[in-house]
Structure formats: C-alpha cells, structure tokens
Amino acid sequence: MYLRVSDGTVELVDHENFKAFKVVIAGAGVDLDAARKILAAHAELPDASTAWVFQSALRSSPVVAGDSEWQARFAGMIEKARPHGWIDDARGAVKAHVEWASATI
C-alpha cells in the first residue's frame, strides 16, 4: 500500500497490499516543504527520503475506515514491522520510504 500525494491531495492506494509500504509524491513543482505541508495531517517527513506515516491517518482513510478485516491485517503488518525499527510508538507512526515522481500517478 502507499500514500499518494498528487495535486495537493493525499490518498491511500493499493490498500490491500500489506507487503510494501511507501509514500509517492507526484507532480511537478512539489518540493520537500510543499510535501510536508500537504502531508501534515498524515505524516512527518524528516528528510526527502523518509516519512513517518501516522497510523491513525491510515486507519481513518475513507477507503478502509470501518473495515474490521483491513484493520486487523494492518495491525498484523505493524507487529511484523516492529522488530525492524519501522514503528515509532511515540509518534504512532510507520516508517516509509518516499518516492518522488515527476508525473501524476
């Protein structure tokens, strides 16, 4: 699954894929500062290649909110990621790499 940032919006895409996780920032003219502003309610970007995505933002996405099966699978993904250092409990976030795309995806 991934968060797609495009045209100033954030969308959860490929939400059934629990084996890959990333943030894709698409569109010309979006720099790190602009991406930080767009993603402020969804993630923190400490640098251009790393995002800490808030679990609450993922869980409340309109695509999956209220889907108890998805929520349980997501909890399983979190537990599998924890031993690798990809979970920050203080932030309530999951680590993701950031891909910068020059075109809208």
C-alpha positions as CSV (number, residue, x, y, z in Angstrom):
1,M,0.0,0.0,0.0
2,Y,1.1,3.6,-0.4
3,L,0.1,7.1,0.2
4,R,-0.1,9.1,-3.0
5,V,0.3,12.8,-2.9
6,S,-0.9,14.4,-6.1
7,D,-2.5,17.8,-6.9
8,G,-2.4,18.8,-3.2
9,T,-4.4,15.7,-2.0
10,V,-3.4,12.6,-0.1
11,E,-4.9,9.2,-1.0
12,L,-4.4,5.6,0.3
13,V,-3.7,3.4,-2.7
14,D,-3.3,-0.3,-3.2
15,H,-4.6,-0.7,0.4
16,E,-4.8,-4.5,0.2
17,N,-1.0,-4.8,-0.3
18,F,0.4,-5.3,3.2
19,K,3.9,-6.4,1.9
20,A,5.0,-3.0,0.6
21,F,4.6,0.5,2.1
22,K,5.7,3.8,0.8
23,V,4.8,7.4,0.1
24,V,4.7,8.5,-3.5
25,I,4.8,12.3,-4.2
26,A,3.8,13.0,-7.7
27,G,3.5,16.2,-9.8
28,A,5.9,18.8,-11.0
29,G,6.8,21.6,-8.6
30,V,6.3,19.7,-5.3
31,D,9.3,20.2,-3.1
32,L,10.0,18.9,0.3
33,D,8.5,21.9,2.1
34,A,5.3,21.7,0.0
35,A,5.1,17.9,0.6
36,R,5.5,18.5,4.3
37,K,2.5,20.9,4.3
38,I,0.3,18.6,2.2
39,L,1.1,15.6,4.4
40,A,1.0,17.4,7.8
41,A,-2.1,15.5,9.0
42,H,-0.9,12.2,7.6
43,A,2.9,12.0,8.1
44,E,6.1,13.7,9.1
45,L,8.9,14.0,6.6
46,P,12.2,14.4,8.4
47,D,14.0,14.4,5.0
48,A,13.3,13.8,1.3
49,S,13.6,10.0,1.5
50,T,11.8,9.1,4.8
51,A,8.3,9.5,6.0
52,W,6.7,8.6,9.3
53,V,3.1,7.9,8.5
54,F,0.6,8.2,11.3
55,Q,-1.2,5.0,11.9
56,S,-4.4,7.0,12.8
57,A,-4.3,8.6,9.3
58,L,-4.1,5.2,7.6
59,R,-6.8,3.7,9.8
60,S,-9.2,6.5,9.2
61,S,-8.8,6.7,5.5
62,P,-12.2,6.6,3.8
63,V,-11.1,3.5,1.8
64,V,-10.6,1.4,5.0
65,A,-12.4,3.1,7.8
66,G,-14.9,0.7,9.3
67,D,-13.4,-2.4,7.6
68,S,-12.5,-4.6,10.5
69,E,-10.7,-7.2,8.4
70,W,-8.4,-4.5,7.0
71,Q,-7.8,-3.0,10.4
72,A,-6.8,-6.5,11.8
73,R,-4.5,-7.1,8.8
74,F,-2.9,-3.6,9.3
75,A,-2.3,-4.4,13.0
76,G,-0.5,-7.6,11.8
77,M,1.6,-5.6,9.5
78,I,2.6,-3.2,12.3
79,E,3.7,-6.1,14.5
80,K,5.8,-7.6,11.7
81,A,7.4,-4.2,11.1
82,R,8.1,-3.5,14.8
83,P,11.3,-5.7,15.2
84,H,12.8,-3.9,12.2
85,G,12.6,-0.4,13.8
86,W,9.9,0.7,11.4
87,I,7.4,1.6,14.1
88,D,7.6,4.7,16.3
89,D,5.2,4.3,19.2
90,A,5.8,7.8,20.4
91,R,4.6,9.2,17.0
92,G,2.1,6.5,16.5
93,A,3.7,6.1,13.0
94,V,5.0,3.6,10.5
95,K,8.3,4.3,8.6
96,A,8.0,4.5,4.9
97,H,10.4,5.4,2.1
98,V,9.5,8.3,-0.2
99,E,9.4,8.1,-3.9
100,W,9.4,11.3,-5.9
101,A,7.6,11.0,-9.3
102,S,7.7,13.8,-11.9
103,A,4.2,12.8,-13.3
104,T,0.9,12.2,-11.7
105,I,0.4,8.6,-10.8
